[in-house]
Each structure stands twice: as structure tokens, then as C-alpha cells.
Amino acid sequence: MVRGSHSKKEVEAALTYAEKNGWRVLSGGRGHAWGKMYCPYKDAECRCGEFCISSIWRTPKNPDNHAKHLRRIIDNCTARR
């Protein structure tokens, strides 16, 4: 299934980065969320599950900061190391 693209180019670039690193990105969130991204490792010890699922905001106040936050989650995944 093909996901929709995010309206903010910075966030869309971060989502592409997530997919290249094996994360699953699903659009179709509720309320303020555009969608969610899911860790591919599903490790029980991965930060106690804190960052295994992350919401993607539909209209972030600062798209650049939100994109950096998403990339930081991907890069700091403990199962990835």
C-alpha cells in the first residue's frame, strides 16, 4: 500500500529516511497526528517501548524541528546499534 505524502517537505524527507532504515510509516492519524512510524526491530528492551511507535504531526509548529526529532528517534534506536 502506498502512503500519502506529508505536506511539509522537511517532514517528508524524514519519513523517507525512516523508510530507508526499515521503519514502517503509516498515514491516516487522528486529530493532530498525520500518521505513525513503527520501529522494525520490535525488541522488548528497546527503550522499554518508548520510541518503538512515534506520532507524526500533521501541522507541526516548526517542521524543521519536528523532522529533526523524527530522525533522532530513528538514529537513537537502541536495537539498531
C-alpha positions as CSV (number, residue, x, y, z in Angstrom):
1,M,0.0,0.0,0.0
2,V,1.4,3.4,-1.0
3,R,1.2,6.0,1.7
4,G,0.3,9.6,1.1
5,S,3.0,12.3,1.2
6,H,3.3,14.8,4.0
7,S,2.6,18.4,3.2
8,K,5.8,19.7,4.8
9,K,8.9,18.8,2.7
10,E,11.2,18.6,5.8
11,V,8.9,16.0,7.5
12,E,8.5,14.1,4.2
13,A,12.3,13.9,3.9
14,A,12.5,12.5,7.5
15,L,9.8,9.9,6.6
16,T,11.7,8.8,3.5
17,Y,14.8,8.5,5.8
18,A,12.8,6.4,8.2
19,E,11.6,4.0,5.4
20,K,15.2,3.6,4.1
21,N,16.1,2.5,7.6
22,G,13.4,-0.1,7.7
23,W,10.8,1.8,9.7
24,R,7.1,1.4,8.7
25,V,5.3,4.7,8.1
26,L,1.5,4.7,8.0
27,S,-0.6,7.7,7.2
28,G,-4.1,8.3,8.5
29,G,-3.9,9.5,12.0
30,R,-6.5,11.1,14.2
31,G,-6.7,14.7,15.5
32,H,-3.3,16.4,15.3
33,A,-1.5,13.2,14.1
34,W,-0.8,12.7,10.3
35,G,0.2,9.2,11.0
36,K,2.7,7.0,12.9
37,M,6.0,5.3,12.3
38,Y,6.9,1.9,13.7
39,C,10.3,0.5,14.7
40,P,11.2,-2.6,12.6
41,Y,13.0,-4.4,15.4
42,K,10.1,-4.9,17.8
43,D,12.6,-5.5,20.6
44,A,11.1,-5.7,24.1
45,E,14.2,-4.0,25.6
46,C,14.2,-1.2,23.0
47,R,13.9,1.8,25.4
48,C,11.1,0.0,27.2
49,G,9.0,0.5,24.0
50,E,9.1,4.3,24.5
51,F,10.2,5.1,20.9
52,C,9.0,2.0,19.1
53,I,6.0,3.9,17.9
54,S,6.1,7.6,17.2
55,S,3.4,10.0,16.0
56,I,3.9,12.3,13.1
57,W,2.3,15.6,13.4
58,R,0.0,16.9,10.6
59,T,0.9,20.6,11.1
60,P,4.0,21.0,13.3
61,K,4.7,24.5,14.6
62,N,8.3,24.2,13.3
63,P,8.5,21.5,10.6
64,D,12.3,21.5,10.6
65,N,12.5,20.7,14.4
66,H,9.8,18.0,14.0
67,A,11.8,16.4,11.2
68,K,15.0,16.5,13.3
69,H,13.1,14.9,16.2
70,L,11.9,12.1,14.0
71,R,15.4,11.5,12.6
72,R,16.8,11.5,16.2
73,I,14.3,8.8,17.2
74,I,15.5,6.7,14.2
75,D,19.2,7.2,14.9
76,N,19.0,6.6,18.6
77,C,17.0,3.4,18.4
78,T,18.9,1.0,20.8
79,A,18.0,-2.1,18.8
80,R,19.6,-0.6,15.6
81,R,23.1,-0.5,17.2
